Amino acid sequence: MNHETDFQLESLYDHSFDVLGIRISNDYEYKTSVELSNDVILDFDKNNVPVALEILNASRFLKISKSNLDHINMIKMKVHIDDKSICLKVSVGVNIHKKEHIKSIDIFTSNDTGIPSIEREMVTV
């Protein structure tokens, strides 16, 4: 299994569409997307490396208000893929009333696309 850590992430929250986009800060060549749930899409590059994540209806999905999603101060994302499944763990930190709150999500789906085994851990810049 290929294992690398410390990929740096950038995030952008679109308040009007309630979409949180998270991507690695390095350039990459997009290959495919995998829908992990109705609201979560994981993108892969030409080398089958996870490089971006899109969370639709982010405020509802993460249970964080839209105004607080405008002020994300930390994102940590871990992706684990084996021949049977794709697992994603994401933690999003926001300051609410001068106190840090962290919301975490765990999602998995079957690896029907044949993406090779890999593990990646990424954090915001």
C-alpha positions in Angstrom: 0.0 0.0 0.0 1.3 3.4 -0.9 1.4 5.7 2.2 2.2 9.4 2.3 1.4 12.1 4.8 1.4 15.9 5.1 -0.1 16.9 1.8 -1.2 20.5 2.3 -4.8 21.5 1.6 -6.6 24.6 0.5 -10.3 25.2 1.1 -12.9 27.4 -0.4 -16.4 27.7 0.9 -19.1 29.0 -1.4 -21.7 30.6 0.9 -24.4 31.1 -1.8 -24.3 27.5 -3.0 -23.3 26.0 0.4 -20.4 24.0 -1.1 -17.1 23.4 0.6 -14.3 22.6 -1.8 -11.0 21.1 -0.4 -8.0 20.4 -2.7 -4.3 19.7 -2.4 -2.3 22.9 -3.0 -0.1 21.2 -5.6 -1.0 21.2 -9.3 -2.5 17.9 -10.5 -4.2 16.4 -13.6 -7.8 15.4 -12.8 -8.9 11.8 -13.8 -12.1 10.8 -12.1 -14.5 11.4 -9.2 -16.1 9.0 -6.8 -19.4 9.8 -5.1 -19.0 8.7 -1.5 -22.5 9.8 -0.5 -25.2 12.1 -2.0 -23.3 15.1 -0.8 -19.6 14.1 -0.8 -17.5 13.7 -3.9 -13.8 12.7 -3.9 -11.6 13.5 -6.9 -8.6 11.6 -8.1 -5.7 12.6 -10.3 -4.2 10.6 -13.3 -2.1 8.6 -10.8 -5.2 7.6 -8.8 -4.2 9.8 -5.9 -7.0 11.5 -4.0 -6.6 15.3 -4.6 -9.9 17.1 -4.0 -13.1 16.8 -2.0 -16.4 18.6 -2.6 -19.1 18.7 0.2 -22.5 19.8 -1.1 -25.0 21.2 1.4 -22.0 21.6 3.6 -23.7 23.5 6.5 -26.3 20.8 6.8 -23.9 17.9 6.3 -21.3 19.2 8.8 -23.9 20.8 11.1 -22.0 24.1 11.0 -23.7 27.3 10.1 -22.9 29.0 6.8 -21.5 32.0 8.6 -19.1 29.8 10.5 -18.1 27.9 7.4 -16.8 31.2 6.1 -14.2 31.1 8.8 -12.7 27.6 8.7 -9.3 27.5 10.5 -8.4 23.8 10.1 -9.1 20.9 7.9 -7.6 17.4 8.2 -8.5 14.7 5.8 -7.4 11.0 5.7 -8.2 8.7 2.8 -7.7 5.0 3.0 -8.4 2.8 -0.1 -8.1 -0.9 -0.4 -9.4 -3.3 -3.0 -12.8 -3.4 -1.3 -13.5 0.1 0.0 -12.8 3.8 0.0 -12.8 5.3 3.5 -12.7 9.1 4.2 -12.2 10.8 7.5 -12.5 14.6 7.6 -12.2 17.0 10.5 -13.2 20.7 10.1 -12.3 23.3 12.7 -14.1 26.6 13.1 -14.0 29.2 15.8 -17.4 29.9 17.4 -17.5 32.5 20.1 -13.7 32.4 20.4 -13.7 28.7 21.0 -12.5 26.1 18.5 -15.1 23.6 17.5 -14.2 20.5 15.4 -16.7 18.6 13.4 -15.7 15.2 12.0 -17.2 12.9 9.4 -16.4 9.4 8.5 -17.7 8.1 5.1 -17.0 4.9 3.2 -18.2 3.3 0.0 -17.2 0.2 -2.0 -14.3 0.5 -4.3 -16.2 -0.4 -7.5 -13.9 1.7 -9.6 -10.8 -0.4 -9.0 -8.7 2.4 -7.6 -5.4 0.9 -6.2 -4.7 0.7 -2.5 -3.4 4.0 -1.1 -3.4 5.9 2.1 -3.2 9.7 2.3 -3.3 12.2 5.1 -3.7 15.9 4.3 -4.0 19.1 6.4 -4.7 22.7 5.6 -1.9 25.1 5.0 
